[in-house]
Amino acid sequence: MAELLDRDLYRKTKRMDRNAMESLIQEFYNMGAASVELEVDADRLRQDIGASRV
């Protein structure tokens, strides 16, 4: 995984105002949200949960 917080970005964050910091945090959130698979197979999930009961 690439470093998200390299020295240059660290220095920039120290000088950011609130709006710039919120934009950066939103950008990081969007990157994470885009990398998540949102489709869930509910039937498969039920089977897996049922199979794991003790």
Secondary structure, DSSP 8 states (H G I E B T S, - for coil): ---SS-HHHHHHHHH--HHHHHHHHHHHHHHHHHTS-----HHHHHHHHHHT--
